[in-house]
Amino acid sequence: MDNRNVSLTKRENQVLQALVRAHVNSGLPIGSGTLSEEYDLGVSSATIRATLADLEDKGCLQQPHTSAGRIPTERGYRYYVLQCMQAETRGVELPGQEFNSQLELQVSEGDLHEILSQIAQVIGDVSKQLGLVLSPRFHQAVLRTVELVSLSEERILLVVSLESGLVKSLVVECQSRFSRSEIQTVNRILSDRLCGLSFSEISDTVRQRMRSLLDRDSVLLRSVVDEIETISHSSDSELYVAGARNLCLQPEFEESLQVAGLLDLAEKKDVLARIMQERRGVVVTIGEEHPLAPLRQCGMVTASYEVDGDVGVIGILGPTRMPYDLLMDLVKHAAMRASQLVY
């Protein structure tokens, strides 16, 4: 069944939107009485009952039990999401405001890892779902400065600064001792030959650019070039995950087997990272739209962000029963803030 190909009347649309909101809030099947009492639909309970039956016939609703109310199907959720996406932008909703407040409290000055990890934590806390943050790959990031700092006679700190302001650093362990003069010489060589290049260019050509010098007996230069190659090759996307406990608290995942596959994906990260890498703009996937079995009981809402020409992704993963309209606003706002914080 094509979840996107459904045509509803104005009344059916109104009733479906109200039922989705009511079900998301309560987690329970919703009947005509509840909709009549709690939502100003402007029609009688009998008319609502007839409309619910029509929506069920169109595959947008289902009854878990004969005597129960109805809950949205994946087709119903998809229609609801499409309507939300087509609606005019409403500005920052409450989740965006709460995200800002939490961000100010939790995100302190720090390196890239700390900032993205804290954003994932705030996303999980505010959404009450699983928070996901995929870092940019930084292949297009341009090297601004390279600095070598002596920590001890056999340990050098390599500090790499990017044009965006990001700083990466690591300790180079060597088997020999180096004079201050040799450290300054290697520092100058690296600056002359690598600064102004992107990580992608450095990854592909660093040894070629250093070939004539690497032939000399410079243990320090060879050690530092090895580490620079490691940094440039390891600039693949990294996935930050927070809020796994939130999944366990969802009534849809009360049984351990239901949540085990999701937690396994969250721990392995690489599979989720590959899925998120392909998502651009604001993307919502629901249930059977996911390629992997553990995700087919879930909804995923993501928004991409850009830093130095490279793309990262902010995401929320939870049961199909989620407030998609609010979560879309939340990931869009978080993506905007991520671009500002990481830049």
N, C-alpha and C positions, 0 to 999 in steps of 0.2 A: 504493500500500500504506500502510495506517495503521500508523505505527511504534509507536503507543501501544496498539493493540488486539492483544495477544498473551497467551496463557495458558500458563504453564509449570508442570510438576510441580516438586516440591521438589528432586529430583535434577537436573533440567534447569537449574533456577535456580542450583544449587550449581556445576554444571559451567560454565555460561555465565559466572558471576562470576569463577571461577578463570581461564578462558580470556581474558577481557577484561583482567584484571590482568597475565597473562603476556604478552599481545600488547602492551599499553601499555609494559611494561618493556623488551621486546626489539625490537619493531617487526617481528617475524618471524611467519609462520604457525605456529600451535601444533598439535602432534599429541597423540594420546592418551598416548604414552609420556612426554612432558614433563609433562603434567598428573598422570599417575600417580606420577612420580618426585618432583616438586617440590611437590605439594599433597596434603594428607591428605584425600582425598575418600572414603575408606572403601569403595571398590569396585574391582573389577578393571579392568585396562586394556581388556579386551574390553567390559565394561559402559560404560566411558567412550566407546569408539569408537561403540557403538550410540547412546549419548545424543547424541554430536556429530552423528551422522547425523539424529537426530530434530530437533535444533536447526536443522540446515541445512534440513530439510523445512519448518520453521516460519518460515523466512526470517530467522533470527537470526544465522546464520553462512554463510560462503561459502568455497569453495576457489579460491585464485588460480590454481593449477595442479592437474592431476589427481593427481599424486603428492605434493603438498604438504599441509601441515596446513591448518588453517582460521583465518580471521580474522573479527572481528565485522562484521556489516552495520550500516547506520544503525539498523535496527530492533533489533538486538542491543544497540547502544550506548544507544538510548533506553530499552529495558527496564532496562538496568543503572543508568542515571541515575535512573529512577523508583524503583527499589529503594533507591538511596542516599538519595533525598529523603525516602522514607518511613521510613528507619531513624532510630533515636533519635539525638539530638545527642550527639556524643562529646566535646565540649569542644574546646579549641584543639589542632589537630593540629600536626605538625612544621612544615608550611608557615606556619602562623600564628605559631609561635614564631620561625621564621627571618625572617618579615616584620617582626616586632617588633624583632629584633636589627638588621636592616638599616636599619629606619626610624630607630632611635636614632642610627645612624652617619651617615645621609645627610640626614635632614630637620632643618634648622636653623630658627631663627626667621627668618621672612620673610613676604612678602605672599602673597596667595592664589595667584597664579601660580606662585611658587616652591614652595609646599607641594604643590599638586596635580601639578606637573611632577615633583617628587621622588617622590611616591607612585606615579605611573605608572612611573617608572624602577625602583623597588623591586619593584613587581608583576611587571614584565617579567623582572627578574633572578631573582626567587624561582621564578616559574612556568616560566622558560626558554621563554616564549612572548611574544606581543605584549601589552604592558600598556596598558590604556585607562582613562582617568579623565575623566568628563564632569562639568563643574562645574555646580552649581545655577544657575538663571537669576537668582536673587535679586530677583525681581519683588515678593516679599512682605517683603523686608528693609527695616527701618525706619531712617531717617536719624536719627542721634543728634546729631552736631555737624557744622558746616561751619566751616572756618577758612581764612582767606586770609593768606598769608605773603609779604611783599615779598622777591623775590630780587634785583631790580635796578630801575631806574626804569621799565622797560617790561616786566618779567616778574614774574608773580604765581604762587605755588604754591597751588593749590586742593587742600585736604585734606578728604576726606569720610569720616567715621567712622560705622559702622553699629552698631545695638544689639547685634549679635552680637560686636562687637569687631573686625571686619574694617575695614581702612582702604584707601581708594582715593585716589590722588593723581595730579595732572597739572599741567603748567605751562601757564599762560594767557599767550599772547603778545599784547601790546597795542601800539598805535601811539602811545599818549599816555603822559605821565608822571602819576603819581598821588601825592598826599600821603598821609601816614600817616593823617590824619583821614578822608580819603575811603575808604580801605581799611577802616577800622574801621566807618564808617557802612554800607558795603555788606555787611560781615560781619554786622552786627547785623540788617539787613533780611532777609538770607538765613536766619539762625537763627530769627528770629521767624516767618517765613512757610513754612519748609520742614521744620524739625526736627519729628520725630514722625510724618512722613508716610512711606509706603512708596515704593519706587522706582517702582512701578506708578502710584501717585497722582501722584508728581512728574512722571513722563513725560507723563501725560495733562493736567496742570493747571498746570505751572510758569509758562507765559506768561500764563495767565489770572490767576494769583495775583500776578504782577508787572506786570500791564498798566498800572496807573496810574503806576508808577514808571518803566517802560521808556519812557513817552512823554517823560520828561524827558531832558535832554541828559547822560546818564551813560554814557559809553563803557565804563567799568569794569563797571558792572552788566550791561550788554548782553553784554559779552564773557564774563563769568562765567556768566550764565544760559545762553548758548550751550553752554558746556562742561558745565554740569550736565545739560542736555538730552542731550548726547552720551553722558555716563556712564549716564544712566537708560535711554536707547534701546539702548545697546550692552550691556545687562546680560543678553544671551542666553547660552545655554550655550556653553562652550568645551571642545573635546576635546583632551586631552593624550595623546600616543602615544609609547611607548618600547619598544625591543626588536625593531625591525624585523630586525636581524641574526639574532635567534633563529629567525625564520621561515625564513630562507635556510639555516639549519643543519639543518632538519628533513628527513629522507630523503624524505618525501612531496612536498617542494617542491624537489627537486634540479634539475629542469629550469627554466630561466629563465622560460619562458612560464607555468609553473604558479604562480609567485610574483609575476609582474609585475602581475597584476590586483589582488592583495592589497596590494602596496606602493603601487599607484596610489590605492587607497581610503584607505590610511593617510596618504598625503600630502595628499589633497584634504580629508579629515576631515569635511566637511559631510555627506556621505552616511552615514558611520558614526555621526556625531552624531545624525542624525535617527532612525536605527534604534535607537540606545541610549536616546533620550528616552522611548520608549514602554515600556521595560522596568521593571517594579516588583517589589520583592521579589527573590528568587533565581530567575533564569531561565536555562535551558540550551537552546540551539538547536543542531541537528546537521544538517549536509549539506543535503538538499533542503528542510528546514524554513526555510532562509534565502531571502529574496526576490531576492537578487542572485547572478548566476552565479559571480563570483569567490569568494563565500562558501560555495558548495555543496560544496566539498572541505574545509570547516572545521567546527570546533565553537566555540561562543561561550558563555562562562559569565559571568554578570553578577549584581551585587547592588546595590540602590539604597541611598542614604543621604539623610538629611534635614538641612537647615540652615535655620533661620528659616522653616519652612513650605514651602521650595522643595526640590526633589529633584535629586540628582546620581546618577551611576551609576559603579560600578567594574567593569571588565571584563577578560577574558582571551580572546584569539583565537589559535587554533592549529589544527593538523590534527585530523581527527575522532579520531585515536588520541591521546587525552589522559587523564590520571588525573582523571576528572570528580569523583570523591568528594573528593579532596584539594583540587582547585581550587575546588569549592563552599565548602569550609571557609575557604579562603584569601580569596575575594572577600567572604564574609560578615564575616570578621575585619577585612579592609581597610576595608570600608564603615563598620564601627563606629568604627574609628580615624580615618577621614576626618571623620566627624561631630564627633569630639572635637577634632581638630586645626584644623578650619576654623571651628568655633563660637567 
